[in-house]
Amino acid sequence: MPVEASLIVLALAAAATGAAGAAILMRSRLGAAERERRRRLDVARRGRMSDGIVTDVVGQTAYFSYSVMGVDYAASQDLSALRHRLPEDLSVLIGPVTLKYMATNPANSIIASEEWSGFHARNPIAKRMNSTEEIQLT
């Protein structure tokens, strides 16, 4: 086989491999909601716990603050994916909370996930987050 023909075959094989790789990559790409769900689960499973306070709730976003090793952090979490486990009036979430954060990046934090809730037990929301039963707040 002449050298030119070998180069053409090699170029076609490389192009086919690249196209197959691109197709696999495009199919395996995760959407933003799935990436956020996986992040929450990762922090819930591997994160360290700390105390914090939910300072405000706007729409379906909870704003909270906490301190790790003398550094103050202010963060927020979109709770829309967990909405079915939360009370209708999210303002009852304002107050003390336990949060989880990643030791390698303390700014990566959560107050709730699909498997864990930092809402304190005295608060009826904690019971709802850790149960499949619906509760009524009075």
Buried (B, 14 or more C-beta within 10 A) or exposed (E): EEEEEEEEEEEEEEEEEEEEEEEEEEEEEEEEEEEBBEBBBBBBEEBEEBEBEBBEBEEBEBBBBBEBEEEEBEBBBBBEBBEEBBBEEBEBBBEBBBBBBBEEEBEBBBBBBEEBBBBEEEBBBBBBBBEEEEEEEE
